[in-house]
Amino acid sequence: MSEIILSEKELTLVAERLFLAGGLREQDAKTIAKDLVAANLRGLDSHGVSRIPMYLERIRRGVVKAQPDITVTKITSAVASVDGDDGMGFLAAHRAMDEAIKLAADSGIGLVGVKRSTHYGMASLYVQQALEAGYIALAYTNSSPALPVWGGRTAFLGASPFAAAVPGGQEETPFVLDMAMTVIARGKIRLAATHGEEIPLGLALDKDGAPTTDASEAFEGVCLPFGGAKGAALAMLMDLLAGVLTGANYGGDVKSLYFDHSEPQNVGHLFIAIKPDLFMSKEEFENRMDTFVSRVKSLPRAQGFDEILIPGEPEGRRTRERLDFGIPLTEEVRNSLLKEAEHLGIVISDVL
């Protein structure tokens, strides 16, 4: 499949124009455009600009508000609640992490729950937001059913990505983790089905609950949790903390991002920001982080490994590479964006 190469600035401009034409406020359009391009920069193209037509379609169908009235309620000195007003999840999530950071600045730790949100894109966006402010961060979310509970055969739990970040020391090697609860992304199974390809055994079950290597049958069935019962238990924890605790939908009630336009998703998130110098000086914390990273990287390597990386390093390298050499965009994604622009009555072909 042919590709075109765009700079970060060009791709961000395309995304901004589309969201503005879709009814978003200017600053909100800029925020979400930057977030989606950040996913493309990190190599997570499945969470990048390819999702713009789907997001705008949900706004047109009235299940996502283009201009939400996001509100914050302070509960204690270290806890707050955010109501996303069924707007784009990116906006509610950034607001919530901002609040968590403010609370942590005063109390050492900030905990913020979010309800009435929607899909919020790449989970690492929000822990990196805290990282840039100098904080340790954790991000939990639930999502629409994608995998079964352990022993079940129907989709009930969400893929529910978990993200965490810890600032680095003087060597500036932070820890940035972003992982879903599934063995493989459902989008990859869908792509294999489109191409008529088989998938390895152990990734999914068909609609009857039987293991399958047929990607089409797998897409109609369920993805499997990573680590078996352990991954399923973590997916359950994500739903409990992000859904049950916050007042959002939970227990299979989060609406599908792609297939259900009957009502808003009411996704839940939970964000935690922590000052890294709670138990020692910032300088000592940074020295300890440098020591930790140095020890990890100097460990004996297993066969087939040239180096040992800290979580987040591969994505950081990909970001630097794409900033220097551009972001590849498939012809399929390019055409979907051009079609969306035509539908909205705007021109983006001068950039694409």
Buried (B, 14 or more C-beta within 10 A) or exposed (E): EEBBEBBBEBBBBBBBBBBBBBBBBEEBBBBBBBBBBBBBBBBBBBBBBBBBBEBBBBBBEEBBBBEBEBEBEEEEEBBBBBBBBBBBBBBBBBBBBBBBBBBBBEBBBBBBBBBBBBBBBBBBBBBBBBBEBBBBBBBBBBBBBBBBBBEBBBBBBBBBBBBBBBBBBEEEBBBBBBBBBBBBBBBBBBBBBEEEEEBEEEBBBBBEEEEBBBBBBBBBBBBBBBEEEEBBBBBBBBBBBBBBBBBBBBBBBBBBBBEEBEEBBBBBBBBBBBBBBEEEEEEEBBBEBBEBBEEEBEEEEEEEEEEBBBBBBEBBEBBEEBEEEBBBBBEEBBEBBBEBBEBBEBEBEEBB
